[in-house]
């Protein structure tokens, strides 16, 4: 259904309607709030920093980056890539004139950050609870001044899943006050229940949570007059007759005019978990998400719908992608594959200079692109695109290499490498499932020397990917074979467009790659 889509993915149709997805990008596990006439959204970011991009909208359809909620984690291990770990399934709330985000690190516990200005800097993260396997937290500040936190469990860390627990929390959000109460057992009717969001409406406590798995699951709601239950439950959205698989995990917002809306994700393999917007309504005290098109009393996702009736006009826009590196700081679309280190790069003279940082794998062997902390990447934002970069190269040491990649744990790239004093353009692929933990080289071109080169990647739906190089920016030569980007479940992310420079022999080097621009069409 996306094969013939050209240009930027723009959800706003310009005629009062929008199409899904509203964001054709890996905004997994999204949550959203409304504060006055403004909407704010966050999502998982795992090992990529600065973490947890914050997006802003005036109409729930058109979104822009405005900040990152987590500059870094208070653990040195994130100075190197930690694929699949880090920031899982955040929630965002507004309380006491502050914006709050809570998230789980499955290996360390529950964390929180807050700010009075979401367009500016967020405060450092605070550990709310040290725990193994506690994930997907969401707070609720009650009318009587008490505060609570609901969360799920990761079987890979603590040995069980499909339970939801509620803890009492200090009103300042800094710590949990008890060991918690198991309030929902989803093992029979809602296996793999996770990602809960906590609400209170008309005297009921509501927990909205996905179940059934990211590709084939559904959205459930549970409600009770008591915060600790017992909770009755029902399915409020499923795939039904729609083409949108696994429609679940997200946030619900109510508008002043009585409209309700729900943002959730759809797992689209190489493109990650893309964000959809569904109309919602309250029926007999339960939310129904989407449209009940087959009269089974459960909502189904819509592909096109009238836009939310908001109080102000919103310009048609999409998150930033292309960059000419002319500013003195990186655009908000960019994230490093680990904690940012100022020693890894320079901005100036209208270019981004990445240094050939020494990289080895965990056993001290030749390093992979997925091991490079100074790999800089951004989300893919459309089903069909090409990305072109012009780069000036200074690669004096054996093992110095730089290039353009589609990455996300697994990676596929075109690169220039110093191979014992000879310069080779390579197209290389790496997947975790490859035997012997090695790259696959599908194309090479030996060259005498190179001072600058143009590199290009073209992706066509469904993730069919080709790589090209040029010495003049006009005539491009294809290198290697067409590949289909395969996601790695070890990283939990879709594909990303990345730039890198490293020494894969682990040698100290004065080498660098100066990227003049990246143009993404």
Buried (B, 14 or more C-beta within 10 A) or exposed (E): EBEEBEEBBBBBEEEEEBBBBBBBBBBBBBBBBBEEEBBBBBBBBBBBBBBBBBBBBBBBBBBBBBBBBBBBBEBEBBBBBBBBBBBBBBBBBBBEEBBBBBBBBBBBBBBBBBBEEBEEEBEEBBBBBEBBBBBBBBBBBEEEEBBBBBBBBBEEBBEEBBBBBBBBBEEEBEBBBEEBBEBBEBEEBBEBBBBBBBBBBEEBBBBBBBBBBBEEBBBBBBBBEEBBBEBEBBBBBBBBEBEBBBBBBBBBBBBEEEBBBBBBBBBBBBBBBBBBBBBBBEEEEBBBBBBBEEEEEBBBBBEEBEBBEBEEEBEEBBBBBBBBBEEEEBBBBBBBBBBBEEEBBBBEEEBBBBBBBBBBBEEEBBBBBBBBBBBBBBBBBBBBBBBBBBBBBBBEBBBBBBBBBBBBBBBBBBBBBBBEEEBBBBBBBBBBEEEEEEBBEBBBBEEEEBEBBBBBBBBBBBBBBBBBBBBEEEEBEBBBEEBEBBBBEBBBBBBBBBBBBBBBBBBEBEBBBBBBBBBBB
